[in-house]
Amino acid sequence: MMEHIDRNLNLKLLESKIENLDKFEDKSFDIVAARRVLHHSENLEK
């Protein structure tokens, strides 16, 4: 999905596992996109 984003838009793109979002502070994002992610999760309980 990330490869389809126009790099000329001057966006800061980040990727992370959904189980480990601790490195991001609250209110760090304006937009979050997730697509077909739950089957990739290693720990759905978290």
Buried (B, 14 or more C-beta within 10 A) or exposed (E): EEEEEEEEEEEEEEEEEBEEEEEEEEEEEEEEEEEEEEEEEEEEEE
